[in-house]
Amino acid sequence: MTLVAAVTGSASGIGAAIAAQLGAEGARVIGVDLRGADVVADLSTPEGRRAAVAGVLAAAGGRLDRFVACAGLNTHVEPMRLIPAVNYFGAVELMDGLFIALRAGDAPAAVAVASNSAQMAPFLETPYVQSLLAGDEAAAGRALADGGNGFLAYAGAKLALAVAVRRRAAAWGEAGVRLNAIAPGTTQTPLLEATLAHPVWGPHARKLKVPLGRVAQPDEIARAVSFLLSPAASFVHGSILYADGGTDAAIRPDRF
């Protein structure tokens, strides 16, 4: 039986690499993106998220074997509220909306694309991240407007996403659906290029130390995601896999 997979953010960058990797492995891939995808939807709005869920369910026939929540925006996007709208709500609402279809799948598994930036600052107790975890999109937007910045918006949303994965591990595991997250580091994508060109965020991005001495290529992240989705990772559940060339270990070697 051909596996059916859905990937958000499938039109470019890491999402495109993941879609290509899964397709090369024989899966039928349903791409979700703003354009150039099987399901065209705007994940920055509640209506767009509902449309994305409906579109994937229709394309998959109500049964899904693999899901990857990859769609995301970076630190320099304005207005800032769009960052958590896509990076957090665009991931968790699709995960939850497709959960029933995944339960009907073959050895079902899902992966959320977080980030190694999630632990670079103590954001967990901030009103912004707590609003995200409470599912209050309006409050999260207000928290950003009240002195937030692009790094908080991005890294905080990725932190909340990783926490959301961990919080779902018990219920999803009992339902037979594996759920993990991957935390990529600096990866050669259009998002990175835009960040490096930004007058504020570019210098910060260049300062990040990568012990392996280079940035990742999208296909390297895609292969790690493929592992998490595959039977080779059959007992990996509720985990956050860092694929960042050692950056997180260099920044906080005593915490893991």
Number of C-alpha atoms within 10 A of each C-alpha: 6 9 19 24 26 28 28 30 25 29 20 17 20 27 27 19 20 28 27 17 18 23 16 11 11 13 19 18 24 23 24 28 22 17 14 12 16 17 24 17 21 20 29 21 15 15 11 16 23 17 18 26 20 17 18 25 19 12 17 18 11 15 23 28 24 29 25 29 26 26 25 25 20 21 20 21 14 11 11 22 21 21 28 31 26 22 29 31 26 26 27 20 20 22 21 13 18 22 20 16 19 28 19 16 20 17 18 27 28 28 27 29 25 32 27 23 20 24 18 15 12 11 18 17 9 12 15 28 27 18 19 24 21 12 15 14 19 12 17 24 22 15 19 20 14 10 8 14 13 20 18 25 28 27 26 30 29 27 28 27 27 24 18 19 25 17 13 15 18 16 10 19 14 9 15 17 24 28 28 25 27 24 21 24 22 23 22 16 16 12 17 17 12 14 21 16 11 15 10 13 17 16 13 12 14 11 8 14 17 19 14 11 10 13 17 19 15 20 19 16 24 21 15 17 24 21 14 25 25 16 13 10 13 14 9 17 22 22 17 23 19 20 21 23 20 17 22 25 16 13 14 11 10 7 8 8
